[in-house]
Amino acid sequence: MFLLSASCWVEDLPLDEINDVYLLDFVGPSGFVQAIASKVERIVILDHHKTALEMLNGNTSVGKNVIKVIDMERSGATIAYDYFKKNLLGSGKISNSSSGAVGVGNELLPESSLKGVSLLQMFKYIEDADLWRWALPDSKAFSSGMKDMNIEYNVKLNPSLFEQPLHHNINVAAGTHRFLLSEFHKFEQLLKLDLQSVINQGMGSLSQKQKLIDEVLEQSFEIELGGGLFGRCLAVHGDSISDLRSELGNQLANKSNRVKLRGIGAVVYRVPELQNDQLLKISLRSLGSEDTTPISQKYGGGGHRNASSFMLSSDVFDQWKVGASHEAQDSQSKSV
């Protein structure tokens, strides 16, 4: 099994060493899936994006060795949870124990935390935020708390993220004992997340995060989306709080709508991992029926109707700027 991130390119992947490729919440640009499919035995796509559905469903160029599970009513996290639980259990690679845990090899992955909250419930909270429903109790606090934990999800930087916590690794030579024990606890942190503890953590940080968002919103400016092809909206430079881009973008879209522009907010920031200050990520959020995907697809990106993104050079983005601040006008519209 090999897990791909959006920054991977086909030519950089050791596909001659791989049988199965899983694309989780990502299908890449046009032709990406087909290029990989011709080099491996099987591709499994688990996605929920509108653009993935449009790109792959009914596409005859996608090979028979491509398995697709695309469901816009679920998050990528719950799609993956359901898929792997069903298929690994069915294959015999995972077995249920009498204690109610899921076993991989000789080790057990507990389906519930120490306080009895199921892992599935945690996934439901993640989905509630990802699909912007906010229907579950204290859902925003949970989302805030998860961000506060600052877990490194990049498996290249944190290899222990998907490693099985073998107990014998604890009993090693003294020279490496501290490192392996630390790695063990990183894995345990994922498995034993406590729902209420995460919510409590988030409760304490929500107001502070809103202050940061308010400060950035004050610096919003008008842009012509696509140089005018897609109308106008408000944008902000969000490098300092890019981890809050969803909430920031949603509030920016509301502000844009209030000043009679399109109900879209563009959060613009650099991705440090790319090591390219001239390349910007444009993260779009929108209200109601405002569809951001035509804009993102125009520039090689994708996503959902109300949340999508793409990469753009800073020179091109500078040409989109109208430069007029709408803070004064927005204040007037709020008081009407």
Secondary structure, DSSP 8 states (H G I E B T S, - for coil): -EE--TT--GGGS-GGG-SEEEEES---STTHHHHHHTTSSEEEEEE--HHHHHHHTT-TTS-TTEEEEE-TTS-HHHHHHHHHHHHHHHHTSEEE-TTS-EEETTEEE-SB-TTS-BHHHHHHHHHHHHTT---STTHHHHHHHHHHHT----TTT-GGGG----GGGGS--HHHHHHHHHHHHHHHHHHT--HHHHHHHHHHHHHHHHHHHHHHHTT-EEEEGGGGTT-EEEEEE-GGGGGGHHHHHHHHHHHHHHTTS-SEEEEEE--GGG--TTEEEEEEEE-TT---HHHHHHTT-EE-SSEEEEEEEHHHHHHHEEEEE-HHHHHHHHH-
